[in-house]
Amino acid sequence: MAFSYRNHYLRIENRILNAGILMKAPKQIILREDVIDDLLHLRKPGMTLSWVIEELIEHEKKRRLVDDIRRIQEREALLELL
């Protein structure tokens, strides 16, 4: 039997629906099953996958801000030495 993205997507969608966390949204994304497993493990009781993704995005934004601040501080410290 040939691999079908459509069938694969439907299996994943049904799996999420059976987990009771599928919310209808205007956009849909296709995720590998291992990514869905990771998201489900990160999910706290009552959270949707959308909330988990939002938290991951916010965490990444904060991490990048901290990296930028460190880089600026290091650059300023080097300029003070000159």
RAZIPE-V983839 format. One record per residue. N is the residue number from 1. RES is the residue in three letters. PSI is psi as a letter, one per 40 degrees, with the letter a starting at -180 (* if undefined). Layout:
n: (N:N)
res: (RES:RES)
psi: (PSI:PSI)
This chain:
n: (1:2:3:4:5:6:7:8:9:10:11:12:13:14:15:16:17:18:19:20:21:22:23:24:25:26:27:28:29:30:31:32:33:34:35:36:37:38:39:40:41:42:43:44:45:46:47:48:49:50:51:52:53:54:55:56:57:58:59:60:61:62:63:64:65:66:67:68:69:70:71:72:73:74:75:76:77:78:79:80:81:82)
res: (MET:ALA:PHE:SER:TYR:ARG:ASN:HIS:TYR:LEU:ARG:ILE:GLU:ASN:ARG:ILE:LEU:ASN:ALA:GLY:ILE:LEU:MET:LYS:ALA:PRO:LYS:GLN:ILE:ILE:LEU:ARG:GLU:ASP:VAL:ILE:ASP:ASP:LEU:LEU:HIS:LEU:ARG:LYS:PRO:GLY:MET:THR:LEU:SER:TRP:VAL:ILE:GLU:GLU:LEU:ILE:GLU:HIS:GLU:LYS:LYS:ARG:ARG:LEU:VAL:ASP:ASP:ILE:ARG:ARG:ILE:GLN:GLU:ARG:GLU:ALA:LEU:LEU:GLU:LEU:LEU)
psi: (h:i:h:h:d:d:d:d:d:d:d:d:d:d:d:d:d:d:e:f:e:h:h:h:i:d:i:i:i:h:i:i:d:d:d:d:d:d:d:d:d:e:h:i:h:e:i:i:d:d:d:d:d:d:d:d:d:d:d:d:d:d:d:d:d:d:d:d:d:d:d:d:d:d:d:d:d:d:d:d:d:*)
